[in-house]
């Protein structure tokens, strides 16, 4: 049976860990509330922007013979090179949050490799970057610190290079992979193609009957071109906001589970300590009685 001092040392160690995980859970809960509110507001803006750009593109597509000339709306059937941008956390202790994103990126890399398509891997977040560097998978570009503290200007700067390369024909698609926030206990993996923009689902009858936009026909293509860059930039920024909210949610759950596990372990160790102490007392009593008997 284990020594009493060793068990006491284990109880103290696990209790200290329990205090740490409980504190981390409280911190993540507080951060989640702020991130959740920002994510909800940003989602409304992102949805409205997506709706506007899809409607303008749809109107041009339905009214113009040959469709839209803008390359950002032309699907490329045989891509030669694509950009994959992933967002992971800068820190761990958040359950399977990072590994889900990494697995999705690996699956996408495998899919393009089988099609002989070159991939430029661009990473945001220390954990994902470290994983691919360790596995000797070439990174085209990377940034640390942006996923934990999303910054619009820095996000725009990061995605601009991909936008320009797409417009110049150097790459044929831009994908963003990240783990997004769904609710307090659930994260949702996103593998989004932000360029080219898909307008195939837009219906011409719907565009004419339900449109709330009043745009002159001659201005539609000019407005569409100016909106594309803002659309891509904000989708990048929104991905970061959505990801950080999901990260806090995942860490809150992970720390809650760790706290509960530590609590159960302390209970188990206390039972073991009591059994060991009772055994020690029994042994001492037996030794005393044996000593008394030997003196008779």
Buried (B, 14 or more C-beta within 10 A) or exposed (E): EEEBEEBEEBBEBBBEBBEBBBEBBEBBBEBBEEBBEBBEEBBEEBEEBBEBBBBBBBBBBBEEEEEBEBBBBEEEEEBEBBBBBBBBBBBEBBBEBBBBBBEBBBEBBEEBEEEEBEBBBBBBBBBBBBBBEEEEBEEBBBBBEBBBEBEEEBBBEBBBBBBEBBBEEBBBBBBBBBBBBBEEEEBEBBBEEBBBBEBEEBEEEEBEEEEEEEBEEEEBBEBBEEBBBEBBBBBBBBBBBBBBBBBBBBBBBBBBEBBEBBBEBBEEBEEBBEEBEEEEEEEEEEEEEEEEEEEE
